[in-house]
Amino acid sequence: MVHYDGTRFPFADKQFDVCWSNAVLEHVGPADKQVLFLKEVKRVTRQAFLTTPNQHFPVEVHSRTLLLHLLPKSLFDRYLALIGKAWASGDYMHLLSARDLRTRLSQAGIDDYQLVRNRLFGFTMTFVVLANCR
């Protein structure tokens, strides 16, 4: 196990052939920290496989809450505290839309990628990013 300060990954440039990040991006903090995470992914790997839930899916998958995650984050966080799920509030979770995800990828300098939508009952539940980080 490797521990680090949450900023720069403790690995050399292009040390890995593949990075697999399954539902991590929404947990690293707000937009600036998400961009930093993606920049570090790009730096340490040649290819990346990333997933993240869709902010606009009708059910917020961490707390299993219907529609209320579409409210402003501060209101949703208050709701989570009221129902005893404060663990899912604050910097624990910053969900992304497809537009947000594309913006973060662009800001991180990741331009060669494929965005796949995993659907459930016609709604996009999660996004998968297959990125070439060369």
Buried (B, 14 or more C-beta within 10 A) or exposed (E): EEEEEEEEBEBEEEEBEEBEBEEBBBBBBEEEBBBBBBBBBBBBBBBBBBBBBBBBBBBBBBBEBEEBBBEEBEEBBEBBBEEEBEEBBEEBBBBBEBEBBBBBBEBBEBEEBEEEEBEEEEEBBBBBBEBEBE
